[in-house]
């Protein structure tokens, strides 16, 4: 992947919003609610602009397939 092509998920802690939403290690987040994610910093900034309890639609690349995941935020976003 080149620069500006998403944020690689390095690990997913169990029983977190990401895990409950179906996010897996090595997924590449390319969009949140239709807005392009360029890198990990952009991903964090985008998540932090939302409130706990909001559901965000993550577009992820997993292997050769693309999928969308609904992830509900909690108060421990980081």
MMTF fields as JSON, N, C-alpha, C and O atoms, coordinates in Angstrom:
{
  "mmtfVersion": "1.0.0",
  "mmtfProducer": "UNKNOWN",
  "numBonds": 311,
  "numAtoms": 312,
  "numGroups": 78,
  "numChains": 1,
  "numModels": 1,
  "chainsPerModel": [1],
  "groupsPerChain": [78],
  "chainIdList": ["A"],
  "bondAtomList": [4, 2, 8, 6, 12, 10, 16, 14, 20, 18, 24, 22, 28, 26, 32, 30, 36, 34, 40, 38, 44, 42, 48, 46, 52, 50, 56, 54, 60, 58, 64, 62, 68, 66, 72, 70, 76, 74, 80, 78, 84, 82, 88, 86, 92, 90, 96, 94, 100, 98, 104, 102, 108, 106, 112, 110, 116, 114, 120, 118, 124, 122, 128, 126, 132, 130, 136, 134, 140, 138, 144, 142, 148, 146, 152, 150, 156, 154, 160, 158, 164, 162, 168, 166, 172, 170, 176, 174, 180, 178, 184, 182, 188, 186, 192, 190, 196, 194, 200, 198, 204, 202, 208, 206, 212, 210, 216, 214, 220, 218, 224, 222, 228, 226, 232, 230, 236, 234, 240, 238, 244, 242, 248, 246, 252, 250, 256, 254, 260, 258, 264, 262, 268, 266, 272, 270, 276, 274, 280, 278, 284, 282, 288, 286, 292, 290, 296, 294, 300, 298, 304, 302, 308, 306],
  "bondOrderList": [1, 1, 1, 1, 1, 1, 1, 1, 1, 1, 1, 1, 1, 1, 1, 1, 1, 1, 1, 1, 1, 1, 1, 1, 1, 1, 1, 1, 1, 1, 1, 1, 1, 1, 1, 1, 1, 1, 1, 1, 1, 1, 1, 1, 1, 1, 1, 1, 1, 1, 1, 1, 1, 1, 1, 1, 1, 1, 1, 1, 1, 1, 1, 1, 1, 1, 1, 1, 1, 1, 1, 1, 1, 1, 1, 1, 1],
  "groupList": [{"groupName": "UNK", "atomNameList": ["N", "CA", "C", "O"], "elementList": ["N", "C", "C", "O"], "formalChargeList": [0, 0, 0, 0], "bondAtomList": [1, 0, 2, 1, 3, 2], "bondOrderList": [1, 1, 2], "singleLetterCode": "X", "chemCompType": "L-PEPTIDE LINKING"}],
  "groupTypeList": [0, 0, 0, 0, 0, 0, 0, 0, 0, 0, 0, 0, 0, 0, 0, 0, 0, 0, 0, 0, 0, 0, 0, 0, 0, 0, 0, 0, 0, 0, 0, 0, 0, 0, 0, 0, 0, 0, 0, 0, 0, 0, 0, 0, 0, 0, 0, 0, 0, 0, 0, 0, 0, 0, 0, 0, 0, 0, 0, 0, 0, 0, 0, 0, 0, 0, 0, 0, 0, 0, 0, 0, 0, 0, 0, 0, 0, 0],
  "groupIdList": [1, 2, 3, 4, 5, 6, 7, 8, 9, 10, 11, 12, 13, 14, 15, 16, 17, 18, 19, 20, 21, 22, 23, 24, 25, 26, 27, 28, 29, 30, 31, 32, 33, 34, 35, 36, 37, 38, 39, 40, 41, 42, 43, 44, 45, 46, 47, 48, 49, 50, 51, 52, 53, 54, 55, 56, 57, 58, 59, 60, 61, 62, 63, 64, 65, 66, 67, 68, 69, 70, 71, 72, 73, 74, 75, 76, 77, 78],
  "secStructList": [7, 7, 6, 6, 1, 7, 3, 3, 7, 7, 7, 7, 7, 6, 6, 1, 2, 2, 2, 2, 2, 6, 7, 7, 6, 6, 7, 3, 3, 3, 3, 3, 6, 6, 3, 3, 7, 7, 1, 2, 2, 2, 2, 2, 2, 2, 2, 2, 6, 1, 7, 6, 6, 7, 3, 3, 3, 3, 3, 3, 3, 3, 6, 6, 3, 3, 3, 3, 3, 3, 3, 3, 7, 7, 1, 7, 7, 7],
  "xCoordList": [0.849, 0.0, 0.879, 1.88, 0.493, 1.235, 0.756, -0.174, 1.413, 1.056, -0.357, -0.731, -1.127, -2.454, -3.503, -4.522, -3.271, -4.23, -4.903, -5.301, -5.029, -5.736, -4.867, -3.673, -5.505, -4.829, -4.864, -5.937, -3.695, -3.616, -3.918, -3.358, -4.803, -5.131, -4.093, -4.027, -3.289, -2.221, -2.734, -2.315, -3.648, -4.25, -5.612, -5.891, -6.451, -7.788, -7.916, -7.857, -8.09, -8.247, -9.613, -10.593, -9.688, -10.984, -11.962, -11.565, -13.242, -14.322, -14.193, -14.457, -13.788, -13.759, -14.771, -15.232, -15.122, -16.047, -15.543, -16.333, -14.234, -13.677, -13.9, -14.314, -13.621, -13.803, -15.274, -15.613, -16.148, -17.587, -18.116, -19.074, -17.489, -17.928, -17.377, -17.788, -16.433, -15.901, -14.57, -14.091, -13.954, -12.652, -11.611, -11.663, -10.668, -9.638, -8.256, -8.1, -7.245, -5.862, -5.562, -6.023, -4.799, -4.384, -5.456, -5.202, -6.663, -7.622, -7.028, -6.254, -7.39, -6.962, -8.222, -9.065, -8.342, -9.499, -9.266, -8.296, -10.162, -9.997, -10.987, -10.736, -12.125, -13.119, -13.873, -14.036, -14.327, -15.277, -16.428, -16.231, -17.63, -18.828, -18.614, -19.066, -17.918, -17.728, -16.613, -16.374, -15.913, -14.794, -13.495, -13.264, -12.65, -11.403, -10.489, -10.333, -9.886, -8.89, -7.534, -7.313, -6.621, -5.323, -4.27, -3.372, -4.371, -3.373, -3.919, -5.051, -3.109, -3.549, -3.897, -4.847, -3.137, -3.42, -4.771, -5.569, -5.03, -6.324, -7.464, -8.527, -7.241, -8.257, -8.6, -9.774, -7.586, -7.81, -8.523, -9.47, -8.086, -8.712, -10.183, -11.035, -10.491, -11.876, -12.739, -13.867, -12.222, -12.997, -13.263, -14.361, -12.268, -12.412, -13.365, -13.751, -13.759, -14.742, -16.165, -17.115, -16.319, -17.635, -17.815, -16.847, -19.062, -19.403, -19.595, -19.961, -19.345, -19.659, -21.117, -21.998, -21.361, -22.721, -23.042, -23.988, -22.261, -22.48, -22.012, -21.064, -22.694, -22.3, -21.67, -22.289, -20.436, -19.715, -19.611, -19.471, -19.678, -19.527, -18.078, -17.643, -17.346, -15.953, -15.914, -16.511, -15.22, -14.957, -13.545, -12.596, -13.411, -12.097, -11.765, -12.634, -10.481, -9.945, -9.401, -8.547, -9.893, -9.414, -8.982, -9.807, -7.66, -7.157, -7.525, -7.192, -8.211, -8.596, -10.015, -10.478, -10.715, -12.11, -12.307, -11.565, -13.32, -13.687, -14.987, -15.881, -15.102, -16.354, -16.633, -15.744, -17.867, -18.23, -18.638, -19.295, -18.235, -18.512, -19.157, -18.695, -20.214, -20.828, -20.191, -20.273, -19.553, -18.854, -19.417, -19.397, -19.926, -20.46, -19.353, -18.682, -19.162, -18.092, -18.463, -19.631, -17.444, -17.662, -16.764, -16.158, -16.68, -15.95, -14.441, -13.703, -13.969, -12.537, -11.968, -11.45, -12.066, -11.548, -10.123, -9.86, -9.196, -7.83, -7.01, -5.823],
  "yCoordList": [-1.194, 0.0, 1.236, 1.314, 2.163, 3.415, 4.383, 4.104, 5.515, 6.567, 7.061, 7.184, 7.339, 7.902, 6.904, 7.289, 5.616, 4.606, 3.862, 2.708, 4.507, 3.876, 3.677, 3.976, 3.159, 2.92, 1.43, 0.832, 0.834, -0.59, -0.797, -0.116, -1.736, -2.084, -3.095, -4.212, -2.702, -3.596, -4.657, -5.812, -4.277, -5.268, -4.769, -3.571, -5.706, -5.389, -6.033, -7.255, -5.201, -5.718, -6.387, -5.903, -7.496, -8.156, -7.271, -6.445, -7.458, -6.746, -5.229, -4.512, -4.754, -3.317, -3.056, -3.995, -1.789, -1.496, -2.053, -2.547, -1.975, -2.486, -3.989, -4.482, -4.717, -6.171, -6.522, -7.398, -5.847, -6.124, -5.789, -6.404, -4.809, -4.414, -5.297, -5.18, -6.195, -7.122, -6.722, -7.378, -5.666, -5.257, -6.292, -6.821, -6.581, -7.582, -7.001, -6.058, -7.581, -7.184, -7.352, -8.3, -6.437, -6.389, -5.853, -5.706, -5.555, -4.832, -3.455, -2.911, -2.911, -1.561, -0.702, -0.91, 0.26, 1.153, 2.202, 2.958, 2.244, 3.186, 4.343, 5.406, 4.143, 5.205, 5.056, 3.953, 6.186, 6.205, 7.082, 8.248, 6.527, 7.244, 7.905, 9.025, 7.193, 7.683, 8.69, 9.165, 9.033, 9.983, 9.196, 8.344, 9.494, 8.752, 8.867, 9.949, 7.755, 7.723, 7.566, 6.62, 8.505, 8.463, 7.711, 7.103, 7.747, 7.075, 6.928, 7.321, 6.363, 6.111, 7.375, 7.386, 8.436, 9.698, 10.238, 10.672, 10.213, 10.684, 9.854, 10.387, 8.55, 7.662, 8.084, 8.212, 8.298, 8.697, 10.032, 10.189, 10.994, 12.316, 12.203, 12.838, 11.404, 11.259, 10.625, 11.063, 9.596, 8.932, 9.901, 9.926, 10.686, 11.591, 12.742, 13.428, 12.975, 14.026, 13.542, 14.313, 12.271, 11.688, 11.409, 11.362, 11.227, 11.022, 9.54, 8.763, 9.143, 7.775, 7.454, 8.295, 6.237, 5.835, 6.009, 5.404, 6.833, 6.987, 5.721, 5.06, 5.409, 4.255, 4.79, 5.555, 4.377, 4.79, 3.612, 2.465, 3.899, 2.863, 2.899, 3.85, 1.832, 1.699, 0.896, -0.178, 1.397, 0.621, 0.084, 0.846, -1.233, -1.848, -2.779, -3.388, -2.858, -3.803, -4.967, -4.778, -6.165, -7.367, -8.336, -8.903, -8.522, -9.344, -8.68, -7.518, -9.421, -8.859, -8.325, -7.825, -8.428, -7.987, -6.737, -6.475, -5.979, -4.778, -5.062, -5.699, -4.595, -4.78, -3.552, -2.736, -3.427, -2.329, -2.908, -3.946, -2.213, -2.634, -1.48, -0.343, -1.761, -0.753, -0.875, -1.926, 0.198, 0.17, 1.254, 2.437, 0.831, 1.791, 2.222, 1.391, 3.533, 4.068, 3.989, 4.119, 3.773, 3.924, 5.064, 5.763, 5.247, 6.41, 6.22, 7.18, 5.007, 4.749, 4.659, 3.618, 5.748, 5.763, 6.298, 7.344, 5.563, 6.042, 5.499, 5.809],
  "zCoordList": [0.0, 0.0, 0.0, 0.712, -0.786, -0.837, 0.229, 0.985, 0.266, 1.217, 0.911, -0.255, 1.933, 1.722, 1.288, 0.716, 1.55, 1.104, 2.246, 2.088, 3.38, 4.475, 5.698, 5.695, 6.758, 8.024, 8.329, 8.404, 8.504, 8.811, 10.291, 11.15, 10.577, 11.955, 12.43, 11.919, 13.402, 13.862, 14.808, 14.733, 15.71, 16.593, 17.029, 17.006, 17.426, 17.919, 19.295, 19.428, 20.312, 21.669, 21.8, 21.235, 22.541, 22.719, 23.48, 24.301, 23.194, 23.873, 23.779, 24.744, 22.617, 22.328, 21.218, 20.569, 20.995, 19.884, 18.555, 17.75, 18.323, 17.063, 16.944, 15.895, 18.035, 18.015, 17.839, 17.043, 18.576, 18.463, 17.074, 16.606, 16.41, 15.076, 13.973, 12.818, 14.325, 13.329, 12.739, 11.814, 13.244, 12.744, 13.155, 14.266, 12.264, 12.543, 12.286, 11.509, 12.955, 12.702, 11.217, 10.582, 10.685, 9.279, 8.337, 7.141, 8.856, 8.021, 7.705, 8.493, 6.569, 6.215, 6.126, 5.253, 7.032, 7.032, 5.957, 6.015, 4.972, 3.867, 3.933, 3.365, 4.63, 4.753, 6.068, 6.589, 6.591, 7.702, 7.263, 6.92, 7.272, 6.819, 5.459, 5.221, 4.573, 3.208, 3.044, 1.934, 4.136, 4.059, 4.052, 4.909, 3.071, 2.875, 4.089, 4.654, 4.487, 5.556, 4.881, 4.125, 5.161, 4.484, 5.281, 4.699, 6.63, 7.468, 8.881, 9.164, 9.761, 11.127, 11.895, 12.678, 11.677, 12.376, 11.935, 12.766, 10.643, 10.13, 10.711, 11.029, 10.85, 11.416, 12.847, 13.193, 13.668, 15.058, 15.126, 15.897, 14.334, 14.325, 13.939, 14.561, 12.922, 12.473, 13.556, 13.782, 14.228, 15.282, 16.429, 16.985, 16.777, 17.925, 17.676, 18.622, 16.43, 16.164, 16.41, 16.271, 16.774, 17.029, 18.509, 19.268, 18.91, 20.318, 20.628, 19.746, 21.895, 22.311, 22.006, 22.185, 21.546, 21.2, 19.728, 19.224, 19.029, 17.592, 16.872, 17.293, 15.791, 14.975, 13.692, 12.953, 13.442, 12.248, 11.29, 11.715, 10.014, 9.005, 8.516, 7.868, 8.848, 8.431, 7.145, 7.07, 6.13, 4.924, 5.07, 5.253, 4.99, 5.187, 4.032, 3.408, 3.784, 2.816, 3.632, 4.498, 3.359, 4.057, 2.983, 2.267, 2.877, 1.779, 0.465, 0.229, -0.384, -1.685, -1.705, -2.73, -0.568, -0.582, 0.259, 1.205, -0.109, 0.632, 1.351, 0.794, 2.589, 3.331, 4.167, 4.412, 4.601, 5.487, 6.835, 6.911, 7.897, 9.262, 10.019, 9.924, 10.765, 11.624, 12.989, 13.625, 13.447, 14.728, 15.633, 15.293, 16.805, 17.776, 18.708, 19.32, 18.814, 19.646, 21.119, 21.485, 21.969, 23.394, 23.872, 23.059, 25.173, 25.691, 25.683, 25.905, 25.434, 25.454, 24.046, 23.642, 23.308, 21.946, 21.986, 22.579, 21.343, 21.393, 20.27, 20.167]
}
